[in-house]
Amino acid sequence: MKNKTRTIPWKKIVPLEILLGLAILAATFAVSVRTDLSKAQTQLGNMLEYMKEQCNLSQLRDLASEAKSLMRGTESAEQIRWRTGGKQMIRSFSGITRRTAT
């Protein structure tokens, strides 16, 4: 008796191998895209939080600088008022008039 092994011709196997390879490629592509989008979303979220924090710090610095400038202006005005003995110079559209502080 002869041992007959049944073989499948290569012409039938090749298309199945190609389809299986394409299916694996598509699955790998889908998983890769999903992972990349998730990582990009996380990275952009972190970057947005960092930018918000930096903007808030910048606004606080600007506010502190503005408050400091206003304090200097107020102190200068008080010194000028003290040096002039309470008299103020007021500029009007008609000219310069002098008036005493009340």
Secondary structure, DSSP 8 states (H G I E B T S, - for coil): ---------HHHHHHHHHHHHHHHHHHHHHHHHHHHHHHHHHHHHHHHHHHHHHHHHHHHHHHHHHHHHHHHHHHHHHHHHHHTTTEEEEEETTEEEEEE--
